[in-house]
Amino acid sequence: MNTEVGSPGLNITIFAIFVAVTLVIVLRASRSNRTAADYYAGGRAFTGQQNGTAIAGDYLSAASFLGIAGAIAIYGYDGFLYSIGFLVAWLVALLLVAELLRNTGRFTMADVVSFRMRQRPVRTAAATSTLAVSFFYLLAQMAGAGGLVALLLGVTDRGGQGVVIAVVGALMVFYVLVGGMKGTTWVQIVKAILLICGAAVMTVWVLAQHDFNLSQLLGAAVETADGAAGLLDPMNQYGASDTTKLDFVSLALALVLGTAGLPHVLMRFYTVPTAKEARHSVTWAIALIGLFYLLTLVLGYGAGALVGPEEILGAPGGVNSAAPLLAYELGGTILLGIIAAVAFATILAVVAGLTITASASFAHDVYANVIKKGEVSANDEVRIARLTAVVIGAVAIVGGIFANGQNIAFLVALAFAVAASANLPVILYSLLWKRFNTSGALWSIYGGLITAVTLIVFSPVVSGKPVNPATGRSPSMLQDVDFHWFPLDNPGIISIPAGFLLGFIGTRLSKEFNAPKYAEMEVRSLSGAGAEKAVRH
């Protein structure tokens, strides 16, 4: 296959236009950043509809657009399971987390978890978990950037793709340093609208080529894949053995439970003025996200039918190239450039949201409340957050270079597993269990985090998968080594129950219980009383 798709010059021009527009948005938003609340939470000035659109922009990452479309094109029905899992997860966030979290916290997840605990150890643990989840999520976005630009510019060597990843990292840091949460939110709103509109146009175009008959489209995808009827059957990817069936259950648990523990999603609940608006923003986000995931079904099978699995797997970026290749097949160079620029803007917006969340967690939780014990000015806190963003950007660039070539929907599933193992148990216990205490929080966070990360490190994701004849490379992150002993790709089936169990054990081993603080938290979380006063300080 020709490694250069479309016109690199035109692709770069369209990229530059999109980047310029988003930079203007960020610079305009930065003018009103005066306080820590402005930088961390956008001044809590966004409506539920605006925040819901921004949540959709934050959530519909490169994994949703590039990774899921590719997974459906190659694996069919099993690839669509990612869409289902990502969407159903929002019901958990809506019913259990959104309103209670908004009423109880100020800027970060640690504000909620440490409300009735000993502040310093719990904030440190929560910040550590936030940084870990953000890192895994950033890996996916960076890998998506490398594969996407490699396809558009014909960059086939990994060194050149590494340069691309470094450029994306530098842009992301600039967005965060200048725009803060306000700039990031507006970029996410614009990006969500562009992404959904672009996907809708491609969906109608694909259906038009198949007489608006979904059955005809599915049949064409099977025919292009040399009669692989498994594209339409469940368990095509996950039903080959008992191990892959377990992997499916593990993946499903991670996807459904992970969203309610993602720090960059949780932080968005603080950008609205009231708990009612937080609830409204989640329902709005569910509508937009659900619409988009229905479109991915057509895009995935459309790529399978019009491009073909062999050409997708042979392209720079591999499975992540399905959506851009479909755009090229439909509308040539112009549509490819537009869709790829939207995907690039998607990556920039998501990594900016992740970076500001991670940097805010370190500055607000570790620096301000642990190191300085609350004796720090808002300006100093924001300055540390900006310095942290630079460090996170550098780490994300290095990690993204190693993760380049992995399916990004799959990489995001690892972040969901870590979030569901380390964050969700402690959030639910803090909000809903009267007996929960500091010991339980530490056991839950560190136990879930260490279990999940350890199992990932020693899984086939990192080392040990056989070489793919089509690419000449192993799908594992590290080549030519094999130190894996955990058989599953996703650790959720072990690490998520471990997080809940360890939180229970840790709590029972300690007699600590702050009854007045629990009563205050319960009233605030359920009614919002006292929450508005707290967030103004």
ROLO-396696 format. One record per residue (C-alpha): residue in three letters; x, y, z. Coordinates in steps of 0.1 Angstrom, whole numbers, padded with zeros to 4 digits, always signed. Layout:
alaXYZ;...
END
This chain:
met+0000+0000+0000;asn+0011+0036-0007;thr+0020+0050+0027;glu+0011+0086+0017;val-0027+0092+0017;gly-0039+0124+0001;ser-0018+0156-0002;pro+0005+0162+0027;gly+0007+0199+0019;leu-0031+0202+0020;asn-0033+0181+0051;ile-0008+0203+0069;thr-0027+0235+0058;ile-0060+0222+0071;phe-0043+0211+0103;ala-0028+0246+0107;ile-0062+0263+0103;phe-0078+0241+0130;val-0049+0247+0154;ala-0050+0284+0147;val-0087+0286+0154;thr-0084+0267+0187;leu-0054+0288+0197;val-0075+0320+0192;ile-0102+0305+0214;val-0077+0296+0241;leu-0061+0331+0241;arg-0095+0349+0243;ala-0105+0327+0272;ser-0072+0333+0290;arg-0080+0370+0295;ser-0106+0362+0322;asn-0084+0338+0342;arg-0079+0357+0374;thr-0084+0332+0403;ala-0077+0296+0411;ala-0114+0289+0405;asp-0111+0304+0370;tyr-0080+0283+0361;tyr-0092+0250+0377;ala-0130+0252+0372;gly-0136+0279+0345;gly-0151+0302+0372;arg-0180+0278+0375;ala-0197+0299+0348;phe-0208+0272+0323;thr-0244+0261+0319;gly-0254+0225+0320;gln-0258+0224+0282;gln-0223+0239+0276;asn-0207+0216+0302;gly-0225+0186+0288;thr-0212+0194+0253;ala-0177+0199+0268;ile-0180+0165+0286;ala-0189+0149+0253;gly-0159+0166+0237;asp-0137+0154+0266;tyr-0151+0119+0265;leu-0152+0114+0227;ser-0115+0110+0224;ala-0093+0096+0197;ala-0103+0062+0212;ser-0139+0068+0203;phe-0134+0081+0168;leu-0102+0063+0156;gly-0100+0033+0178;ile-0136+0021+0179;ala-0141+0027+0141;gly-0110+0006+0135;ala-0121-0021+0160;ile-0155-0025+0143;ala-0139-0025+0108;ile-0116-0054+0118;tyr-0135-0073+0145;gly-0171-0064+0137;tyr-0196-0069+0165;asp-0170-0072+0192;gly-0156-0038+0183;phe-0190-0022+0189;leu-0188-0035+0225;tyr-0165-0006+0232;ser-0192+0018+0222;ile-0218+0001+0243;gly-0196-0001+0274;phe-0185+0036+0271;leu-0221+0047+0268;val-0237+0025+0296;ala-0209+0038+0319;trp-0226+0072+0320;leu-0256+0058+0337;val-0233+0049+0367;ala-0219+0084+0366;leu-0253+0100+0364;leu-0271+0079+0391;leu-0243+0075+0416;val-0217+0103+0413;ala-0225+0136+0394;glu-0247+0155+0419;leu-0232+0142+0451;leu-0197+0149+0439;arg-0206+0185+0428;asn-0221+0192+0462;thr-0192+0179+0482;gly-0160+0190+0464;arg-0143+0222+0451;phe-0118+0214+0424;thr-0106+0177+0425;met-0117+0142+0435;ala-0095+0144+0466;asp-0117+0172+0480;val-0145+0147+0482;val-0125+0117+0494;ser-0106+0136+0521;phe-0137+0155+0534;arg-0141+0135+0565;met-0106+0118+0566;arg-0071+0128+0576;gln-0063+0153+0548;arg-0026+0148+0540;pro-0024+0110+0535;val-0057+0108+0516;arg-0050+0138+0494;thr-0016+0123+0485;ala-0031+0089+0476;ala-0059+0105+0455;ala-0034+0127+0436;thr-0012+0096+0430;ser-0042+0078+0415;thr-0053+0108+0394;leu-0018+0110+0379;ala-0017+0073+0371;val-0051+0073+0354;ser-0043+0104+0335;phe-0010+0089+0323;phe-0027+0058+0309;tyr-0053+0079+0292;leu-0026+0102+0277;leu-0008+0072+0263;ala-0038+0065+0241;gln-0042+0100+0228;met-0005+0103+0220;ala-0005+0070+0202;gly-0035+0082+0182;ala-0017+0114+0172;gly+0013+0095+0161;gly-0007+0071+0139;leu-0029+0098+0125;val-0002+0122+0113;ala+0019+0093+0101;leu-0009+0083+0078;leu-0015+0118+0065;leu+0022+0128+0060;gly+0034+0094+0049;val+0058+0091+0080;thr+0065+0054+0083;asp+0096+0054+0106;arg+0089+0054+0143;gly+0115+0082+0148;gly+0094+0105+0126;gln+0062+0095+0144;gly+0080+0103+0177;val+0086+0138+0165;val+0049+0141+0157;ile+0040+0130+0192;ala+0064+0155+0207;val+0047+0183+0187;val+0013+0173+0200;gly+0026+0173+0235;ala+0040+0208+0232;leu+0008+0221+0218;met-0012+0205+0246;val+0010+0221+0273;phe+0006+0255+0256;tyr-0032+0251+0257;val-0032+0244+0294;leu-0006+0270+0304;val-0025+0298+0286;gly-0061+0289+0287;gly-0067+0269+0319;met-0101+0252+0322;lys-0120+0280+0304;gly-0099+0277+0273;thr-0099+0240+0274;thr-0137+0238+0279;trp-0144+0260+0249;val-0120+0240+0227;gln-0138+0209+0238;ile-0172+0224+0230;val-0161+0234+0195;lys-0144+0200+0190;ala-0175+0180+0201;ile-0197+0199+0175;leu-0172+0194+0147;leu-0166+0157+0155;ile-0203+0148+0157;cys-0211+0168+0125;gly-0181+0152+0107;ala-0191+0117+0117;ala-0227+0124+0107;val-0217+0135+0073;met-0196+0104+0067;thr-0224+0082+0081;val-0249+0096+0056;trp-0224+0093+0028;val-0216+0056+0036;leu-0253+0048+0038;ala-0260+0066+0006;gln-0236+0043-0012;his-0256+0013+0001;asp-0291+0026-0007;phe-0296+0036+0030;asn-0299-0001+0038;leu-0279-0012+0068;ser-0282-0049+0059;gln-0266-0042+0025;leu-0238-0023+0043;leu-0231-0052+0067;gly-0232-0077+0038;ala-0206-0056+0018;ala-0183-0055+0049;val-0184-0093+0051;glu-0178-0096+0014;thr-0148-0073+0014;ala-0134-0093+0043;asp-0135-0125+0021;gly-0167-0138+0036;ala-0157-0134+0073;ala-0192-0139+0086;gly-0178-0135+0122;leu-0179-0098+0116;leu-0216-0100+0124;asp-0214-0125+0152;pro-0206-0118+0189;met-0174-0132+0205;asn-0155-0130+0172;gln-0125-0115+0190;tyr-0133-0126+0225;gly-0148-0161+0221;ala-0118-0181+0208;ser-0108-0195+0242;asp-0117-0194+0279;thr-0090-0168+0284;thr-0105-0144+0258;lys-0139-0149+0273;leu-0126-0138+0306;asp-0108-0109+0290;phe-0142-0098+0276;val-0158-0098+0311;ser-0128-0079+0324;leu-0130-0054+0296;ala-0168-0049+0301;leu-0163-0043+0339;ala-0136-0017+0332;leu-0156+0001+0306;val-0189+0003+0325;leu-0174+0012+0359;gly-0144+0033+0348;thr-0161+0065+0337;ala-0174+0073+0372;gly-0138+0072+0384;leu-0121+0092+0356;pro-0105+0123+0372;his-0108+0145+0341;val-0145+0137+0338;leu-0152+0142+0375;met-0135+0176+0374;arg-0159+0188+0348;phe-0188+0186+0374;tyr-0171+0216+0392;thr-0174+0239+0362;val-0211+0244+0367;pro-0227+0267+0393;thr-0252+0242+0409;ala-0257+0204+0413;lys-0288+0207+0391;glu-0267+0220+0363;ala-0242+0191+0369;arg-0271+0166+0365;his-0283+0185+0334;ser-0248+0184+0319;val-0246+0146+0323;thr-0280+0140+0306;trp-0269+0163+0278;ala-0236+0145+0275;ile-0254+0111+0274;ala-0275+0122+0244;leu-0246+0135+0224;ile-0223+0105+0232;gly-0251+0080+0225;leu-0257+0097+0191;phe-0220+0095+0182;tyr-0216+0059+0192;leu-0245+0049+0169;leu-0226+0067+0141;thr-0195+0046+0149;leu-0213+0015+0139;val-0218+0027+0104;leu-0184+0042+0102;gly-0167+0010+0113;tyr-0186-0013+0090;gly-0183+0013+0062;ala-0145+0013+0065;gly-0146-0025+0065;ala-0168-0025+0033;leu-0152+0003+0013;val-0115+0002+0025;gly-0111-0034+0036;pro-0093-0049+0067;glu-0061-0057+0048;glu-0055-0021+0037;ile-0064-0008+0071;leu-0040-0031+0089;gly-0012-0023+0064;ala-0015+0015+0068;pro+0007+0037+0091;gly-0013+0037+0123;gly-0028+0003+0116;val-0063-0003+0130;asn-0065+0034+0140;ser-0064+0045+0104;ala-0098+0031+0095;ala-0118+0064+0098;pro-0093+0086+0079;leu-0090+0060+0052;leu-0128+0058+0049;ala-0129+0096+0046;tyr-0103+0094+0018;glu-0123+0067+0000;leu-0155+0088+0003;gly-0144+0124-0004;gly-0108+0123-0015;thr-0081+0146-0002;ile-0104+0174+0010;leu-0126+0153+0032;leu-0096+0134+0045;gly-0079+0166+0055;ile-0110+0179+0073;ile-0118+0147+0091;ala-0082+0142+0101;ala-0080+0178+0114;val-0111+0172+0135;ala-0095+0140+0149;phe-0063+0160+0156;ala-0084+0187+0174;thr-0100+0158+0193;ile-0067+0146+0205;leu-0055+0181+0215;ala-0087+0189+0234;val-0087+0156+0253;val-0050+0157+0262;ala-0054+0193+0274;gly-0083+0183+0297;leu-0062+0154+0310;thr-0032+0176+0316;ile-0051+0203+0335;thr-0067+0177+0357;ala-0035+0160+0366;ser-0017+0193+0371;ala-0045+0207+0392;ser-0045+0175+0414;phe-0008+0178+0421;ala-0009+0216+0428;his-0042+0217+0448;asp-0039+0184+0467;val-0002+0177+0471;tyr+0015+0212+0470;ala-0012+0234+0485;asn-0028+0210+0511;val+0000+0185+0519;ile+0033+0203+0515;lys+0021+0238+0523;lys-0007+0226+0547;gly-0032+0251+0531;glu-0009+0281+0537;val-0005+0291+0501;ser-0018+0319+0478;ala-0040+0311+0448;asn-0014+0325+0425;asp+0013+0303+0438;glu-0010+0273+0435;val-0017+0281+0399;arg+0020+0286+0391;ile+0028+0251+0405;ala-0001+0237+0384;arg+0015+0252+0352;leu+0049+0238+0361;thr+0034+0204+0367;ala+0016+0206+0333;val+0050+0209+0316;val+0064+0178+0334;ile+0032+0158+0326;gly+0036+0168+0290;ala+0072+0155+0288;val+0062+0122+0305;ala+0032+0118+0281;ile+0055+0123+0251;val+0079+0096+0262;gly+0050+0072+0271;gly+0032+0080+0238;ile+0063+0070+0218;phe+0064+0036+0235;ala+0026+0031+0230;asn+0026+0041+0194;gly+0009+0015+0172;gln-0014+0001+0199;asn-0052+0002+0193;ile-0061+0034+0212;ala-0096+0022+0222;phe-0079-0007+0239;leu-0053+0016+0256;val-0081+0038+0270;ala-0097+0006+0284;leu-0066+0002+0305;ala-0071+0037+0319;phe-0107+0028+0327;ala-0096-0003+0345;val-0072+0017+0367;ala-0099+0044+0374;ala-0125+0017+0383;ser-0100-0001+0406;ala-0085+0029+0425;asn-0110+0057+0423;leu-0145+0044+0420;pro-0144+0023+0453;val-0131+0052+0474;ile-0156+0077+0459;leu-0186+0054+0465;tyr-0175+0044+0500;ser-0168+0081+0509;leu-0202+0092+0497;leu-0224+0063+0508;trp-0207+0043+0536;lys-0210+0059+0571;arg-0183+0037+0586;phe-0156+0045+0560;asn-0124+0060+0573;thr-0088+0071+0564;ser-0074+0036+0566;gly-0101+0023+0542;ala-0094+0051+0518;leu-0057+0044+0517;trp-0061+0006+0513;ser-0087+0011+0486;ile-0067+0037+0465;tyr-0032+0022+0468;gly-0045-0014+0468;gly-0066-0010+0437;leu-0039+0011+0419;ile-0010-0012+0427;thr-0031-0043+0417;ala-0042-0028+0384;val-0008-0014+0374;thr+0011-0045+0384;leu-0013-0068+0363;ile-0010-0044+0333;val+0028-0044+0335;phe+0030-0082+0336;ser+0002-0087+0310;pro+0006-0094+0272;val-0001-0058+0266;val+0034-0049+0276;ser+0053-0080+0265;gly+0050-0115+0251;lys+0025-0113+0222;pro+0036-0131+0190;val+0047-0110+0161;asn+0020-0100+0136;pro+0031-0112+0101;ala+0013-0082+0085;thr+0034-0056+0104;gly+0065-0076+0114;arg+0060-0063+0150;ser+0045-0077+0181;pro+0013-0060+0193;ser+0029-0057+0227;met+0044-0023+0237;leu+0079-0038+0242;gln+0095-0058+0214;asp+0116-0089+0216;val+0110-0095+0254;asp+0085-0116+0273;phe+0081-0113+0310;his+0043-0115+0312;trp+0026-0140+0336;phe-0009-0125+0338;pro-0029-0140+0309;leu-0055-0112+0304;asp-0051-0080+0285;asn-0074-0060+0309;pro-0070-0064+0347;gly-0105-0052+0356;ile-0119-0086+0366;ile-0093-0089+0394;ser-0083-0053+0403;ile-0118-0038+0405;pro-0131-0062+0432;ala-0097-0059+0449;gly-0102-0021+0452;phe-0136-0026+0469;leu-0125-0055+0491;leu-0093-0037+0503;gly-0113-0006+0511;phe-0137-0027+0533;ile-0108-0045+0550;gly-0089-0013+0557;thr-0119+0003+0572;arg-0126-0026+0595;leu-0090-0027+0607;ser-0093+0009+0620;lys-0116+0023+0647;glu-0115+0059+0633;phe-0149+0075+0626;asn-0157+0112+0625;ala-0195+0112+0631;pro-0200+0151+0629;lys-0180+0153+0597;tyr-0200+0124+0581;ala-0232+0141+0591;glu-0220+0173+0574;met-0209+0155+0543;glu-0242+0136+0541;val-0263+0168+0543;arg-0241+0186+0518;ser-0239+0158+0493;leu-0277+0152+0493;ser-0290+0188+0496;gly-0261+0210+0485;ala-0263+0230+0518;gly-0230+0247+0524;ala-0215+0237+0491;glu-0219+0271+0474;lys-0202+0289+0503;ala-0173+0264+0502;val-0166+0268+0465;arg-0164+0306+0467;his-0134+0304+0491;
END
